[in-house]
């Protein structure tokens, strides 16, 4: 989806894959394209496809295998290729790293929504297709206070249409099979179905319009994908089920957005399945938990992406969730883990990493000559750093003090109290960043603070880092 093109793939060489004798080399390229398209891999550079880390690709493959109930070997085999070839939704798969359950992508600010069906598939009668789409809406209205009203003219909140490959859709479909449909998050409201599929109802042939419509409407209402393979919001299409019911994960997710409906019948909810993948993307206690662990650093880094660091790992953050965790050295080769602070300068396109008494400087993802170097004019083990657009300087924080540093000129580097400049900010920070909206954010534990133009903490802060940044949603 265009609004979610947050992760990219460098197509590297194939030798890291261990192939069974019946796996063709072309399957490796197919797997990489799949991991790219559905958000399991992150591209560190905009060009040169020869530098991609084989370890990173192998880890992404392992995460995909676990999330689809396959052995997490990181080895491409026939079962993995078969799983990738199954028909599915076109939305990427950033999963909730903490609860292993629903991921929320946004919500409508009202509960009475309109929809318009612009055209129908010729595979079904108009009445049958319309009935299937109405049934898709009913899954959600049965468990929430949401109402849906069809309109036949004017602009509706949710707009539904069918498109053939390369015809009338800004995100073209890929022909029969593969991607079946896609949708935009609130409050964009677009839902598209691939007309190259055979759309059906009441039969195991073709693709069931009712179930796919309900899935895509889940996205249009603000739900991401679920790791539960029996959930409606699972990314891979599981086929026709005459008496399909919502999974507990579907219900909990939609109710987290819009609340409960009175007198919900409990028997309509499937609750018996366990999630396929553990919260940690690698089987080690050293892998960070983005929902519970404090940050080492956070930057608005190369190519406008938000990177969060903890231990030996880094992940990107978007409005739609977090990417799979990968090792820091997969992107910044030569950089150790457990950094103290980091900051990216849009002024020079350099990224500065601090650890102990050393400084690493990268231009985008390439280490600058001569680094790392010793830090001599500020204390070691700083807590946080940020770039401030107002005076084009980098701020370094430690304890209750801060320093201003001009990366292109001489700086006094005298220490001042944080409280002398920023009102309401705690000492001993974990991380800091100036974000896309130009506002400064400070992080400590699970809390974060945002300051206004007067450098005072805004009303309503601090808020939860886990919920607002990492999108970790908790429920009873």
N, C-alpha and C positions, 0 to 999 in steps of 0.2 A: 504494500500500500504506500502511496506517495507520502502520506504524512508520517509514515513510520519507517522511512528509509534511514534507520539509525545505525545499522551495522553493515559492513562491506567485507568482501573476501578477496585476498590475494591468491590467485590460482598458481600454486607453486608446482614443484615437481612431484612425482608420484611415489618415489621409493619408500617413503615412510609407511605406506599401507602394506600390510601383510596379506596377500591375496590367497584365497583358496584357489585350487587349480582351475575351477570353473568360473572364476571372476575375471572378466576382461578388464584390461587397463582403462578402457573408456568408461567403465563404471566408476573409477576413481574421480574422473572429471565430473561425472554426473552427480556423485555424492557431494563434491565441493560446491557445485552450483546450488544444490539443495540446501546445504548448510548456510550458504550465503543468502539465499532468497528468504529463508525463514528464521534468520536472526541468531544462528548458533555461532557465527564467526565474526570477528571484527577485523577490518582491514587497516593496518597501520599506516599505509602510504596510499596516495591517490593514483600512482602509476605502478611502475616496476613490479611485475607479478612474480619475480624470482626470489624475493626475500622473505616469503611467508614462512613462519615457523612451523615445522612439521609437528612439534609437540603441541602447539596450539590447535592445529587441525585435528590431531588425534584426540585431544581433550574434548573438543567440540563434538566429535563423532561419538565419544563415550557418553557425553551428556545426552545427546539425542537417543542413543540406545537405551539408556536408563529411563528416559522420559516416555519411551514407547514400549516399555516392558520387555526389552531385550537385554541379554547379558552385556554389562558395560565393559567390554574388552578394549574399546578404541580401535579394534581391527575391523576393516571392511569385509563383510561376508555376505553370503547370498540372502540371509534373513534380513540384514540391514538394508540392502538394496531393495528388496521386496517391500519393506515397510516404507521406504522413501517413494516408491512408485504407487502407493495407495492414494486414491483421491482424497483431497483435503481442502480446507479453507485457505484462502490466500493471505490471511493475516499472519504476521510473524509470531514466534513463540517465546516472548519473555515471560517467564513464570514467576510467581511469588516465591521468593527464596526462603521465607520464614515459615509460613503456615502450610506451604505446599498446596494450598487450595486456591481459591479464586483470586484473580488479579483484576483490579478496578482501573479503568482507563478514563473515566470521566462520568458525568451525569447531566441529565437535563434539569433545568431549573424549574420545570413544571411537570405535572403528572398527568395532564390531559393532552395527549399528543394526536396530531393528525397524520395521515399517510395517504399517499397517492400511488396507484399502480399505473405506470405509463404505458406498458405494453405487456403482452402475455406470450408464453411459449406456445408454439403450434403443436407441441407434443400432447397437449391435454386440451379438453374443452375449456372454454373461458370460465364456465361455472366451476369446473373441478380445480383449475389452477387458482382461482380466486378463493375457493373454499380452503385449499391447502395453505395459502398465505394467511388467511384469517385464523386458521388453526395454529400457525406459528406465533401469531400475536397472543393467542389465548393462553399458551404456556406461561407467558409472563404476566398477563393480567389476572390469572388465577391465583398468583402468589404475592401480588403487590397491589397497591392502590392505583396503579397505572391504568388509564383508559386510552383506547385507540379508536379514532373516528376516521372513516374513509372519506376522502374528498375526491371529486372528479375534475376540478379545475383549480387554477391558482397554485401557489407554492405551498407544499405541505412540509411538515417537520421531517418526516421520513419519506424518501422518494425511491420507489422500487422499479427496476427495469431489467430486461434481458438483453444481452449483447453477444454477438458472435465475435470470434477472434479477429482483432484488428478493425472492428467496426463500431465506432461510437462510444468507446470507453477509454478514458485517459490512462487506465492501467490495463492494457490488453490482456485478454485471456490466452490460454495456450492450447486450445483445441480440446477434443474429447479426453476425459480423464484428468488427472493432475489437479489443477486448481478448479474448484467447482463454482465458487462465488467469493465475493469480498464485500466489505462494508466499511464505512467510516465511523469514527467515534462521535459521541455527542460534542457539539450540537451541529455536526455537519449533515448527518442524516441520509447519506447515500447508501443504497443496497443494490448490488449488481449480481446477476446470475449469468453463468456461461451458457449461451443458447446452443453451443455445440454439444452439450450433454443431452441425454435422453431423460427428460423430466417426467416422473410418474407419481402415482399414489395408489396404494392398495395392492402393490405387487413388488416382488423382489427384483424385478428387472429395472434397469436404469437407475436413476438417482431420485430419492424421495424428496419431493419439493417441500413437503410439510416440515421435515426435520431440518433440512438445510436452511429454509426460511427462518425457522425458530433460532437456529444457531447464529445466522447473520444478524438477525434482529437483536440478539444478545449483545453483539458488538455495537450495534447502533444505539443501544441503551447504556453502554459503558462497560461491558464485561470483556475481559481478555480471555485467553485460553486456559483450560484446566488440565492438570496432570492426571485426572481420573479418566480412564479410558471409557467408562460408562457414562460420563457426564455429557450433557448436550454440548457444552463448550469445549470438549476435547477437540484438538485440531484436525484429527484424521476421521474421515467419514466411516462410520461403523456399519452402514447398510440399513435396509428397511427393517423397522420393528413396528408391528401393528399396534401394540399397546405401549408405546414408549412413554416413559415418565421422566420427569426431571430428577436429576441426582441432587443429593443434599448440598453438594458444592455449588450447583447452579442456583439453588434456592437461597442459600446463605449469601452468595455474591450479590444477587439482584436485590435482596432485602437490605443488604448493607448500604446500597445506593438509595433505595426508595421506601424502605420500611415494609412492614408486614401487612397483609390483607387479613381482615377479620375472618375467623372460622376457616382456616386452611385445613384441609383434610390431610392428616399425617400419612395416610397410606399412599398418597400420590408422590411421595418422595423416596428415592432410592438412596440408601445410606450405607450399604454393606461393603463397599470397596475401599481398599487402601491405596494411597498414591504410589506411583511407580518409581519415583526417584527420591533419594534422600535430599535433605536441605543442602548438604555439602557436595559440590561438584567433583571432589576428589576424596577418596577414602582415607582421610587423615584429620586428626583433631586440630591441625594447624590451619586448616582452611577457614577463613573468616566467615562469620555470619553477618551479612549486611544489615540485618534487622536488630541484632543485639550488640554487636561490637562497636566500640568507638572508632572513629576514623583516624588514620594517620595523616591523611591530606585529602584535599579535593581541589580540582582545577577546572576552569573552563579552558580546555586545551586545544591542541591542533585541530583544525577543520571545524571549530565551533562545538566540539563534543565535550560533555561533562564527564570527567574521570574521577572516580573515588578509589582511594588506596587503603589497603590494610594488609599488614604482613607482607607476604610475597605476592599478593594478588592485586589486581586492578579490575574494575568493571565500569561500564558507562551507564549513565542515568539519563532517562528521557522522561517526557510527560507520560509515557505509556509503560514504564517499568524499568527494570535493570537488565543488563545483558548478562549472559553466563560469565562467571569469574574466570579470568585467565591469569597466567603468571606475568608479572611486571616485565620480565626480560623478553617476553614474546613481542612486546612493543618497543621498549627502551632497552636495547641490548647493552649489557654491561652495568646496568643500574641494580644495586642490591635492594633487597626487601627491607621492611621495617624502617622506612624513611621517617624523618622527623617532620618534614614540611615540604611543600612544593608550590610553585607558582608559575603560571604561563603569562608571558608578556606579549600582548597584541602589538606592542610598539616595535619589537624586534623579532617576533616569532620564536623566541627562545623559551625553553622551559627549564626552570631552576629547581633542582632537588637538593635538599639538605639532610645530612645524616651525620650525627656526631660533630666532628670538626672539619667535615669535608663537604664540598659543593660539586655537583655534577651539572653540566649545562648541555642541553640538547637543542638543536635547531630542528623543530618538528620531532622526528624520531631518531635523528642521527647525533651521536655524541660529538661535541665540539673538540677539536684538537687540544691536547694539554690537560684535559680533565679526566679524573677529579683533581681539585686543588684544595689546599688547606684554607679554612676560614680563619682570618686573623683579626678582623676589626669588629666583630660581634661575637658574643659568647657562643660556645657550641651547644648542640642539643636544643635548638629553638623549637617552639611549639607549633607555629603556624606562619603562613605568609600569604599575601594577596597583592594584586596589582590594582592601583587606584587610578582610574581614568582622569580624574580631575587634575591631578598634578603630575601624572605620568611617572609616578614613583612606585617602588615596591616596598611594602611594609612587612617588617619581620617582627614576630611577637614571641616573647618568652616571659613566663611568670606574669607579673603585673606591668611589664614594660614593653615598649616597642621602639623600633628604629625605622627611619625612612632612608631608602637607598635609591639613588639615581644610577641606573645600570649603564648609562652612556656618559656620565660625568662624575665629577668629584662630589662626594657626600661627606657631611660632617659625622654622621653615624653616632650622634649622641643619644643616649637612652632617655625616653620620656615615659611617664605613666600612661597606661591605656586610658584611664579615667580622665586624663587631661584633654583627650580628643574625642573619645567615644563614650557617650553617656549610657550606662545600663549594661555594658558588656562585662562578662566575668573575666577573671584572670585564669591562667593555666589552660588556655584554649587547646582544643584538639586540631582544629583546622579553620580555614577562612577562605572566602572566594568572593570576587566581584563577578556577578552572573550576567546573563544575557540582557536582563532588564536594567542593567546599570546599577543595581542595588548590591550592597555588601551584606554578606551572610557570615555569621560566626557560629562555630559548632563546638559543643562540649557535651560529652556523654550522648544521651539521646535527645538533647535539646539543641535548638538553633535559634539564633536571634537575627533579625533584619533591622538595619538602621535606615533612617530617612536622610534627606539631603542635609539636614542639620546635624547628622551623625548621632542621632538619638535613637534608641530602640523604639520601634513602632509599637503602637498599641496592639495588644493581643499576643505579643511574644513574651517568652519563648514558646515554640511549638515542637511537636515530636518529629525528629529526624526520620525515625523508622517509618512513620505513617506518611509524612508529606514528601520526603525525598526518595525513600526506598520503596514506598508503596507496600508496606507490610501491614496488612489489615488483620485484626484479631477479632475473634468472636467466641462466645461461650459455647 
